[in-house]
Amino acid sequence: MKLLPTFLALSVLGFCFAADTASPTNFGIKDGSVADDPREVGRGQFMDFPTWPVSKELPNDLFTFARLRYNSESWGRRRGGGKWTTDYPDADLNFSYRLQQLTSLQVSPKGAVVDIQADQMRHYPFIYMIEPGQISLSDEEAKVMREYMLNGGFIMVDDFWGEEEWDTFYIALKQIFPDREPQELPLEHEIFHMVFPLKVKPQIPSVGHAMAGRSQGITAERFDAEIPHYRAVMDDKKRIMMIICHNTDLGDGWEEEGTDPWYFREFSEKYAYPLGINIIFYALTH
């Protein structure tokens, strides 16, 4: 959705990430199923998403928000759509704009979509995976994801709810890391305080669920999803390789920021953007 014009919590940081300058602009899947510019996809073509110039001298010397394309059980082995497309392209475009606006990080206005392939994933230090509650991985894909993270890559998992979806995702997680267990992150962990200090581990619902539960203060999207969980898979030096945001939906906080002013104030501005920015800066500095 179109961005709201104001954002109260501003931050300017003296930090810049130099991307792999050997990688082509907007490197990602090349089978023609996803447009090079996400503004041409779905609702994006009807929205007035902001854009901004990048350096002509160093067009790849910037941070690119990369989204992972994976298979999900409910969509069989179809590549044209699936759970991975949730909130796309609005969430990616809005978040990339806010990251460019609120920090000194140089950010691609396009973003990228990548498959679970080493030659694609290696160009991105951060990759976003959404709605994995019905994910289906091959052993080779699990190996590629494991090696990506052990070699320094960071994956953010977001927007899946309830015990059944957790159980399905956990099976895939054990394919990736059979010898590692996810750990619940305490509020004191630095990822909640990297740029914006958070006083709670937020539960961010979709805009529809937020509006429906507004009068009772209900933010859970399911009866078995009342408690938001932020879990992490650590490397051998106790650095996060994967953050798992369960029973919460940061992506909707980005996608739907322009839908309703109350939702923007209570969820997008207070939690979805601050925590998203914290996660990015943790990934790039650890």
Sine and cosine of phi, psi and omega as CSV:
sin_phi,cos_phi,sin_psi,cos_psi,sin_omega,cos_omega
0.00,0.00,0.36,-0.93,-0.01,-1.00
-0.89,0.46,0.61,-0.80,-0.07,-1.00
-0.95,0.30,0.60,-0.80,0.17,-0.99
-0.96,0.28,0.45,-0.89,-0.15,-0.99
-0.98,0.22,-0.28,0.96,-0.08,-1.00
-0.84,-0.54,0.42,-0.91,0.08,-1.00
-0.49,-0.87,0.89,-0.46,-0.23,-0.97
-0.97,0.23,-0.61,0.79,-0.10,-1.00
-1.00,-0.04,1.00,-0.06,-0.04,-1.00
-1.00,-0.09,0.51,-0.86,0.05,-1.00
-0.55,-0.83,0.75,-0.66,0.08,-1.00
-0.89,-0.46,0.87,-0.50,-0.10,-0.99
-0.88,-0.47,0.64,-0.77,0.05,-1.00
-1.00,0.06,0.95,0.32,-0.08,-1.00
-0.58,-0.81,0.66,-0.75,0.02,-1.00
-0.61,-0.80,0.66,-0.75,0.03,-1.00
-0.96,-0.28,0.80,-0.60,0.04,-1.00
-1.00,-0.06,0.93,-0.38,-0.03,-1.00
-0.96,0.28,0.18,-0.98,0.08,-1.00
-0.90,0.44,0.96,-0.27,-0.11,-0.99
-0.94,0.34,-0.14,0.99,0.06,-1.00
-0.99,0.14,-0.22,0.97,-0.07,-1.00
-0.99,0.13,0.63,-0.78,0.02,-1.00
-0.94,0.34,0.43,-0.90,0.02,-1.00
-0.85,0.53,0.71,-0.70,0.02,-1.00
0.83,0.56,0.61,0.79,0.02,-1.00
-0.85,0.53,0.69,-0.73,0.02,-1.00
0.08,-1.00,-0.42,-0.91,-0.05,-1.00
-0.88,0.47,0.60,-0.80,-0.12,-0.99
-0.82,-0.57,0.37,0.93,-0.05,-1.00
-1.00,0.00,0.08,1.00,0.06,-1.00
0.99,0.12,0.01,1.00,-0.06,-1.00
-0.99,0.12,-0.27,0.96,0.02,-1.00
-0.80,-0.60,0.76,-0.65,-0.02,-1.00
-0.89,0.45,0.54,-0.84,0.04,-1.00
-0.88,0.47,-0.60,0.80,0.04,-1.00
-0.96,-0.30,0.90,-0.44,-0.05,-1.00
-0.89,0.46,-0.26,0.97,0.06,-1.00
-0.91,0.41,-0.23,0.97,0.01,-1.00
-1.00,-0.09,0.06,1.00,-0.10,-1.00
-0.96,-0.27,0.72,-0.69,0.15,-0.99
0.78,0.63,-0.76,-0.65,-0.02,-1.00
-0.93,0.37,-0.33,0.94,-0.06,-1.00
-0.83,0.56,-0.55,0.83,-0.04,-1.00
-0.95,0.32,-0.24,0.97,0.00,-1.00
-0.97,-0.26,0.00,1.00,-0.08,-1.00
-0.94,-0.33,0.46,-0.89,-0.01,-1.00
-1.00,-0.07,0.92,0.39,0.00,-1.00
-0.96,0.29,0.67,-0.74,0.02,-1.00
-0.94,0.34,0.42,-0.91,0.14,-0.99
-0.70,-0.71,0.11,-0.99,-0.05,-1.00
-0.37,-0.93,0.42,-0.91,-0.03,-1.00
-0.98,0.22,0.44,-0.90,0.14,-0.99
-0.90,-0.43,0.26,-0.96,-0.04,-1.00
-0.86,0.51,0.78,-0.63,0.06,-1.00
-0.95,0.31,-0.51,0.86,-0.01,-1.00
-0.97,0.25,-0.62,0.79,-0.03,-1.00
-0.77,-0.64,0.94,0.33,-0.10,-1.00
-0.92,0.40,-0.29,0.96,0.00,-1.00
-0.97,-0.24,0.03,1.00,-0.04,-1.00
-1.00,0.03,0.91,0.41,-0.07,-1.00
-0.38,-0.93,0.21,-0.98,0.05,-1.00
-1.00,0.00,0.73,-0.69,0.03,-1.00
-0.88,-0.47,0.83,-0.56,0.07,-1.00
-0.96,0.27,0.92,-0.40,-0.06,-1.00
-0.95,-0.33,0.71,-0.70,0.02,-1.00
-0.93,-0.36,0.65,-0.76,-0.05,-1.00
-1.00,-0.02,0.76,-0.64,0.12,-0.99
-0.99,-0.13,0.84,-0.55,-0.04,-1.00
-0.67,-0.74,0.18,-0.98,0.06,-1.00
-1.00,-0.01,0.60,-0.80,0.08,-1.00
-0.80,-0.61,0.55,-0.83,-0.14,-0.99
-0.84,0.55,-0.66,0.75,-0.08,-1.00
-0.93,0.38,-0.28,0.96,0.00,-1.00
-0.93,-0.36,0.21,0.98,-0.01,-1.00
0.84,0.54,-0.71,-0.70,-0.01,-1.00
-0.96,-0.28,0.37,0.93,0.01,-1.00
-0.93,0.37,0.66,-0.75,-0.01,-1.00
-0.98,-0.19,-0.28,0.96,-0.11,-0.99
-0.96,0.26,-0.32,0.95,-0.03,-1.00
-0.30,-0.95,-0.01,-1.00,-0.01,-1.00
0.55,-0.83,-0.07,-1.00,-0.05,-1.00
-0.86,0.51,-0.49,0.87,-0.04,-1.00
-0.88,0.47,-0.35,0.94,-0.04,-1.00
-0.99,0.10,-0.07,1.00,-0.06,-1.00
-0.81,0.59,0.74,-0.68,0.05,-1.00
0.93,0.37,0.12,0.99,-0.01,-1.00
-1.00,-0.01,0.69,-0.73,0.10,0.99
-0.99,-0.16,0.01,1.00,-0.16,-0.99
-0.84,0.54,-0.74,0.68,-0.05,-1.00
-0.88,0.48,-0.70,0.72,-0.04,-1.00
-0.91,0.42,-0.69,0.72,-0.03,-1.00
-0.93,0.37,-0.71,0.70,0.00,-1.00
-0.90,0.44,-0.71,0.70,-0.03,-1.00
-0.91,0.41,-0.65,0.76,0.03,-1.00
-0.87,0.49,-0.65,0.76,0.03,-1.00
-0.90,0.43,-0.72,0.70,-0.01,-1.00
-0.91,0.42,-0.60,0.80,0.03,-1.00
-0.90,0.44,-0.66,0.75,0.05,-1.00
-0.92,0.39,-0.63,0.78,-0.09,-1.00
-0.96,0.28,-0.64,0.77,-0.22,-0.98
-0.99,-0.16,-0.16,0.99,0.01,-1.00
-0.73,-0.69,0.11,-0.99,0.05,-1.00
-1.00,0.02,0.10,1.00,0.05,-1.00
-0.91,0.41,0.73,-0.69,0.10,-1.00
-1.00,0.09,0.84,-0.54,-0.21,-0.98
-0.83,-0.56,0.66,-0.76,0.09,-1.00
-0.93,0.37,0.71,-0.70,0.05,-1.00
-0.98,0.21,-0.12,0.99,-0.06,-1.00
-0.98,-0.20,-0.68,0.73,-0.17,-0.99
0.97,0.23,-0.11,-0.99,-0.03,-1.00
-0.45,-0.89,0.39,-0.92,0.16,-0.99
-0.87,-0.49,0.75,-0.66,-0.05,-1.00
-0.78,-0.62,0.53,-0.85,0.13,-0.99
-1.00,0.07,0.19,-0.98,0.06,-1.00
-0.98,0.18,0.96,0.27,0.03,-1.00
-0.66,-0.75,0.72,-0.70,-0.12,-0.99
-0.86,0.51,-0.64,0.77,-0.07,-1.00
-0.95,0.31,-0.28,0.96,0.11,-0.99
-1.00,-0.03,-0.75,0.66,-0.11,-0.99
-0.91,0.41,-0.50,0.87,-0.14,-0.99
-0.90,0.43,-0.28,0.96,-0.02,-1.00
-0.99,0.15,-0.11,0.99,-0.12,-0.99
-0.81,-0.59,0.83,-0.56,0.04,-1.00
-0.97,0.26,-0.30,0.95,-0.04,-1.00
-0.72,-0.70,0.74,-0.67,0.05,-1.00
-0.71,-0.70,0.68,-0.73,-0.06,-1.00
-0.97,-0.24,0.77,-0.64,0.04,-1.00
-0.82,-0.58,0.82,-0.57,-0.10,-0.99
-0.89,-0.46,0.51,-0.86,0.06,-1.00
0.75,0.66,0.87,0.50,-0.01,-1.00
-1.00,0.03,0.32,0.95,-0.08,-1.00
-0.93,0.37,-0.18,0.98,0.09,-1.00
-0.75,-0.66,0.50,0.87,-0.08,-1.00
-0.92,0.40,0.54,-0.84,0.06,-1.00
-0.72,-0.70,0.91,-0.42,-0.03,-1.00
-0.93,-0.37,0.60,-0.80,0.22,-0.98
-0.99,0.12,0.26,-0.97,0.03,-1.00
-0.89,0.45,-0.58,0.81,0.01,-1.00
-0.92,0.39,-0.67,0.75,0.04,-1.00
-0.89,0.46,-0.66,0.75,0.05,-1.00
-0.87,0.49,-0.64,0.77,0.03,-1.00
-0.90,0.44,-0.68,0.73,0.00,-1.00
-0.88,0.47,-0.69,0.72,0.02,-1.00
-0.91,0.41,-0.66,0.75,0.02,-1.00
-0.88,0.48,-0.73,0.68,-0.03,-1.00
-0.93,0.38,-0.58,0.81,0.06,-1.00
-0.85,0.52,-0.73,0.68,-0.04,-1.00
-0.96,0.29,-0.65,0.76,0.02,-1.00
-0.91,0.41,-0.39,0.92,0.03,-1.00
-1.00,-0.02,0.14,0.99,0.11,-0.99
0.91,-0.42,-0.10,1.00,0.02,-1.00
-0.97,0.26,0.37,-0.93,-0.06,-1.00
-0.78,-0.63,0.75,-0.67,0.03,-1.00
-0.87,-0.49,0.76,-0.65,0.11,-0.99
-0.97,-0.26,0.84,-0.54,0.02,-1.00
-0.97,-0.26,0.72,-0.70,-0.16,-0.99
-0.55,-0.83,0.44,-0.90,0.23,-0.97
0.90,0.43,0.92,0.40,0.27,-0.96
-0.55,-0.83,0.51,-0.86,-0.28,-0.96
-0.72,-0.69,0.61,-0.79,0.15,-0.99
0.99,0.11,0.17,-0.99,-0.13,-0.99
-0.96,0.28,-0.59,0.81,-0.03,-1.00
-0.90,0.44,-0.70,0.71,0.02,-1.00
-0.92,0.39,-0.60,0.80,0.07,-1.00
-0.88,0.48,-0.70,0.72,-0.03,-1.00
-0.87,0.50,-0.66,0.75,0.02,-1.00
-0.91,0.41,-0.71,0.71,0.02,-1.00
-0.90,0.44,-0.62,0.79,-0.04,-1.00
-0.88,0.47,-0.60,0.80,0.05,-1.00
-0.86,0.50,-0.71,0.70,0.03,-1.00
-0.91,0.42,-0.62,0.78,0.01,-1.00
-0.88,0.47,-0.63,0.78,0.02,-1.00
-0.96,0.29,-0.41,0.91,0.17,-0.98
-0.90,0.43,-0.67,0.74,-0.04,-1.00
-0.95,0.31,-0.76,0.65,-0.06,-1.00
-0.78,-0.62,0.98,0.18,-0.02,-1.00
-0.90,0.43,-0.36,0.93,-0.07,-1.00
-0.95,-0.33,0.23,0.97,0.01,-1.00
-0.76,-0.65,0.60,-0.80,0.03,-1.00
-0.92,-0.39,0.62,-0.78,0.09,-1.00
-0.94,0.34,0.59,-0.81,-0.02,-1.00
-0.89,-0.45,0.69,-0.73,0.08,-1.00
-0.93,0.38,0.77,-0.63,0.00,-1.00
-1.00,0.05,0.77,-0.64,0.08,-1.00
-0.97,0.25,0.38,-0.93,0.02,-1.00
-0.86,0.52,-0.44,0.90,-0.02,-1.00
-0.96,0.29,-0.23,0.97,-0.04,-1.00
-0.88,0.48,0.57,-0.82,-0.11,-0.99
-0.89,0.45,-0.36,0.93,-0.02,-1.00
-0.90,0.43,-0.40,0.91,0.04,-1.00
-1.00,0.06,0.04,1.00,-0.10,-1.00
-0.66,-0.75,0.18,0.98,-0.11,-0.99
-0.84,0.54,-0.76,0.66,-0.02,-1.00
-0.84,-0.54,-0.79,0.62,0.02,-1.00
-0.95,-0.32,0.87,-0.49,0.03,-1.00
-0.97,0.24,0.88,-0.48,0.01,-1.00
-0.99,-0.14,0.62,-0.79,-0.01,-1.00
-0.99,-0.14,-0.16,0.99,0.05,-1.00
-0.64,-0.77,0.34,-0.94,0.22,-0.97
-1.00,0.01,0.96,-0.27,-0.25,-0.97
-0.97,0.24,0.50,-0.87,0.22,-0.98
-0.95,-0.31,0.90,-0.44,-0.05,-1.00
-0.94,-0.34,0.94,-0.35,0.01,-1.00
-1.00,0.01,0.16,-0.99,0.18,-0.98
-0.89,0.45,0.34,-0.94,-0.04,-1.00
-0.88,0.47,-0.58,0.81,0.02,-1.00
-0.91,0.42,-0.72,0.69,0.03,-1.00
-0.92,0.39,-0.58,0.81,0.03,-1.00
-0.89,0.45,-0.69,0.72,-0.01,-1.00
-0.92,0.38,-0.64,0.77,-0.01,-1.00
-0.91,0.40,-0.57,0.82,-0.05,-1.00
-0.99,-0.15,0.13,0.99,-0.13,-0.99
-0.86,0.51,-0.71,0.70,-0.09,-1.00
-0.92,0.38,-0.48,0.88,0.01,-1.00
-0.98,-0.17,-0.04,1.00,-0.03,-1.00
0.95,0.31,0.43,0.90,-0.02,-1.00
-1.00,0.03,0.81,-0.59,0.02,-1.00
-0.89,-0.46,-0.15,0.99,0.01,-1.00
-0.97,0.26,0.63,-0.78,0.01,-1.00
-1.00,0.01,-0.21,0.98,0.00,-1.00
-0.61,-0.79,0.37,-0.93,0.00,-1.00
-0.90,0.43,-0.47,0.88,-0.03,-1.00
-0.98,-0.22,0.45,0.89,-0.05,-1.00
-0.71,-0.71,0.59,0.81,-0.10,-1.00
-0.95,0.33,-0.48,0.88,-0.08,-1.00
-0.96,-0.27,0.84,-0.54,0.08,-1.00
-0.96,0.27,0.64,-0.77,0.01,-1.00
-0.85,-0.52,0.72,-0.69,0.14,-0.99
-0.86,-0.51,0.98,-0.19,-0.05,-1.00
-0.95,-0.31,0.34,-0.94,-0.03,-1.00
-0.64,-0.77,0.56,-0.83,0.22,-0.98
-0.97,-0.23,0.81,-0.58,-0.11,-0.99
-0.98,-0.22,0.45,-0.89,0.18,-0.98
-1.00,0.08,-0.10,-0.99,-0.08,-1.00
-0.94,0.35,-0.25,0.97,0.04,-1.00
-0.98,-0.20,0.27,0.96,0.05,-1.00
0.92,0.40,0.45,0.90,0.12,-0.99
-1.00,-0.09,0.61,-0.79,-0.03,-1.00
-0.94,0.33,0.78,-0.62,0.14,-0.99
-0.98,-0.20,-0.53,0.85,0.00,-1.00
-0.64,-0.77,0.81,-0.59,0.16,-0.99
-0.97,-0.26,0.72,-0.69,-0.10,-1.00
-0.90,-0.44,0.95,-0.31,-0.04,-1.00
-0.99,-0.13,0.99,-0.16,-0.13,-0.99
-0.93,-0.36,0.62,-0.78,-0.08,-1.00
0.89,0.45,0.62,0.79,0.06,-1.00
-0.29,-0.96,0.25,-0.97,-0.16,-0.99
-0.55,-0.84,0.99,0.16,0.04,-1.00
-0.89,0.46,-0.57,0.82,-0.04,-1.00
-0.85,0.52,-0.60,0.80,0.03,-1.00
-0.94,0.33,-0.55,0.83,0.08,-1.00
-0.88,0.48,-0.52,0.85,0.07,-1.00
-0.99,0.16,-0.75,0.66,-0.10,-0.99
-0.87,0.48,-0.70,0.71,-0.20,-0.98
-0.98,-0.20,0.37,0.93,-0.07,-1.00
-0.87,0.49,-0.47,0.89,-0.02,-1.00
-1.00,-0.08,0.09,1.00,-0.07,-1.00
-0.97,0.24,-0.67,0.74,-0.09,-1.00
-0.51,-0.86,0.77,-0.64,-0.04,-1.00
-0.86,0.50,-0.61,0.79,0.01,-1.00
-0.91,0.41,-0.69,0.72,0.02,-1.00
-0.89,0.46,-0.66,0.75,0.04,-1.00
-0.85,0.52,-0.75,0.66,-0.05,-1.00
-0.91,0.40,-0.71,0.71,-0.15,-0.99
-0.99,0.12,-0.44,0.90,-0.09,-1.00
-0.83,-0.56,-0.76,0.65,-0.02,-1.00
-0.92,0.39,-0.81,0.59,-0.09,-1.00
-0.95,0.30,-0.67,0.74,-0.05,-1.00
-0.96,0.28,-0.60,0.80,-0.22,-0.98
-0.76,-0.65,-0.77,0.64,-0.17,-0.99
-0.90,0.44,-0.75,0.67,0.02,-1.00
-0.95,0.31,-0.75,0.66,0.02,-1.00
-0.83,0.55,-0.71,0.71,-0.03,-1.00
-0.94,0.34,-0.63,0.78,0.06,-1.00
-0.85,0.52,-0.70,0.71,0.03,-1.00
-0.91,0.42,-0.66,0.75,0.07,-1.00
-0.84,0.55,-0.71,0.70,-0.04,-1.00
-0.90,0.44,-0.68,0.73,0.02,-1.00
-0.86,0.51,-0.73,0.68,-0.07,-1.00
-0.95,0.32,-0.50,0.86,0.14,-0.99
-0.90,0.44,-0.74,0.68,-0.03,-1.00
-0.86,0.51,-0.63,0.77,-0.08,-1.00
-0.99,0.13,-0.27,0.96,-0.02,-1.00
-0.94,-0.33,-0.01,1.00,0.01,-1.00
-0.84,-0.54,0.00,0.00,0.00,0.00
